[in-house]
Amino acid sequence: MTLALKDQVAVVTGASSGIGRAIAIALGRQGATLCLLARRRERLEPVAELARADGAHALSLETDLSREGDFEALALRVKRELGGADVLVHSAGVIALGSLGEATAEELDRQYRVNVRGPYALTKALLPLLRARPGHIVFVNSSAALGGRARIGHYAATKHALKGLADSLREEVNADGIRVLTLFLGRTATPMQAAVHQTEGRPYRPEALLQPEDVAAMVVSALTLPRTAEVTDIHMRSSKNWRTPEA
């Protein structure tokens, strides 16, 4: 069987659960060498072991995007141990609910650090490696980036910012052969979404939501598209419950 991503190195943030986990496993099954990033090693290493059981080489690195980490050192390690980077997937994210009158500035700052500043700094550090291939950058975003609603204003603001970052980056790096994709997702069956439902006081029915494996399949499809084309924006939502409010 031909592996579409054989000999490619994929760096995936938020790889310990949810969408990041599904994307990492899917890329590994297509032959990619994986560099998996997440905050907690005890949750990250089982994903790496699962990928290895599928035949992929996987390196797991404990990384907190909210801290002033040394992303340059991380990039050097990726180059030294894996030889470079072909794919960067930004899947880490946090959310807090609350009206403008209720939410604190600290909550906005925390979401900004993880949802915007972290992807910005990590992309900057890995950009020389991605230019050398040239590579592909994927931003896993939210439908909240396309329009805010009550009680998600600070979260939506960070997702609008992430969209602006991706759009500007695309204009800067397309000439180098780097493709930049943003996925705008409706509510997806993940631990984060389960927590959101609990906060909202609503029953959590994961079977009615978008599935992480479907998102992963779309990412693989975009990454394996011939270099004569680029997919820039993809909007996805569950087909089982179109009336579910998006977040």
N, C-alpha and C positions, 0 to 999 in steps of 0.2 A: 504494500500500500504506500502510495506517495504521501509524504508528510509535507504539507504546504508551507510550514514555517521552519523546516529543518535548517540548522546552522544559524538561526536567528536568535538573538538574545532579547528577552522581554523583561522590562522592569515594571512591576505592578504594585501600586500602593493600595492600602486597605485590603490586602490579600488574605487576611485571616478569617474573613466571613463575608456573607452576602454577595454582592455583585463582584467585588474584587476577587473573592475566592473562586467564583464560577468562571470568571474570565481567565484567571491563572490556570485553572485545571484545563480549560478548553485550549488555551495556547500550548500548554505542555503536551496535550494529546495530538497537537498538530506538529510536534517536533521541536518547539521552541525551548531554548534553555531559559530558565526562570530565575529572576532575582526578585524575591518576594519581600515586601516591606509592610510592616505594621507595628503598632505600639507594644504589643505583648507577645514575647517570644513563645510563651507556653500555648498560645492560640495559633501562632503562625507556623510552628514546626510541624504540627499534624497535617497541615495543608501541603507543606513541602514533602512530607513522607508520602502522602497520597499521590502527589505528582510523580515522585520517584517510582512508586509502584506501577504507574502507568508508563514508565520508561523514560521520563524526562529527568534532566539534570536540574536540580533546584538548590538555590542558595537563599537562605532566609536571614534577613537582617532586621533587628529590632530598631525601628525608626519612628520617632515622634515628630510629625510635621508641625506641631504647634510650638516646638521649642527652637531656639536658635542653634540648631544642629550644624555640624560641619558637612554640608552637602558636597563640598569639593572633595573631602576625604572619601565620601561614599562613591563619588564618580571615579576617583582613582582606584578604589577597590574593584568596582565593576570592570574597569579597563584591565586591571592587573589579573583578576581571577577569571573573568569571562571573556576578555578580549575586546569588549566594546558593547554597544547597545544599538539595537535596531528598532525597538518598540518601547515607548513609555506610555503606560496607562495610568491616568490619575483617577483612582476610584475611592480614595479616602474622603470622608466628609463627616460633619457633625451638624445637628439641627437642634434648635431650642425654640419652643413655641411661646408666644406671649404678645400682647398688644404693645404698641409704642409706649403707652402709659405705664405698662407693667414691666416690660423688659429692661434689664440693666445694660449699661454701657459695657460692662465686663462680659456679658453674654454675647454682645455684638463682636467684641474684640476676640473672644475665643473662636467664634465661627469664622471670623476673618482670617485668623492665623492658620486654621486648618484648611478652610475652603478656598482661600485665595493666596495668601502669602506662601504657604507651604508648596503648592503646585508651581508658583512663580519661581521660588528659589531652587526647587529641584530641577525644573526644566532648564533654568539658566546653567546649572552645574553640569547637566548631562548633554546640553546642546552641542558641544564640540564632538562628542561621540556619535550623536545622531546625525550630525552633518557629514561625518566621515563615511557613513554607510551608503546612501542617506536613509534616514529612518522615518518612523511614523509616530505621531503623538495623538493620544486619545484622551479626551476630557469627558468623564462621565458626569453629566450635569443633570439638572432637574427641570421639569416643566415650570417650576417656580421662577426660572431665569427669564421666562417669556411673559410674565405678568404676576404681580404680587396679589396676595389676598390678605384678609384680616388675620392677624395673629402669626403671620410668618414674615413680617416685614424685614426683620434683621437677617433672617435666613435668605429670603429672596434677594436682598441687596447683595449678599456675597455671591449668589449664583448669577446675578446680572453681571457682577464684576468678573466672574470666571468666564462668562461668555465673551465679554469684551477683551479679556486677555487672550483667549483662543483665537478670536477673529483677527486681532492685531498681529499675533504671532504668525498666523497663516500668511498674512501679507508679507511678513519679513522673511520667512524661510521657504516659501514655495520655490523661489528661484534656486535654492540649494538642493531641491529635489525632495524636501521633507513634506509629507502630507499631514494635515491637522484635521482631526475629526472631533466633533462634539455630539454626544448623545443626550437628547433631552428626554428624560424618562418620567413617566407617570409613577404612581405609587407602586412600589416593587416589594415582593415578599422577602424581606430581610429583617434581621434583628432590630435594626434602627427603626424600621417602619412599624414593627410590633410595639416598640416603645412609644412611638408617636400615637398609635391607636390607644394605648393605655392612658397617655396624657390627655387625650381627647375624650376618654370615657366611652370609647366605641369598641364593639367586638372586633377582634382581629381575625379575618378570614383570608389567609394567605392564598388559598386556591382561586380567589376572585381577583388577585392582583397580578401584575406583570411578574414573570418568573426570571430569576437571575440567569438561568441557563439560556433563556431566549435572548437576553441581552448579550451574553457571551457569544452565542452563535452569530449575532449580528456583527460583533466586533471582529470575529474571525473572518467573516465574509468581506468586510471592508478592508482588512489588512491584506487579504489575498487577492484583492482586485488588481488586474493588470495595471502597470504603471502608466498606461495611457489615460487613466481616469483617476479622479479624486472625489470621494464623498466627503462633503464638508459638514453637513448637519443631518442628523437622523432624529426623528420624533417617534417615540414608542410608548404605547400604553396597552393595558390588558384588553383583550377582546371579549372577556367574560363579563365585565361589568363596566360599561362605558360611562355610567352615571356616577361612578365612584369619584369623589373630589380628588383632584390631583395635588401632589405635594412633591 
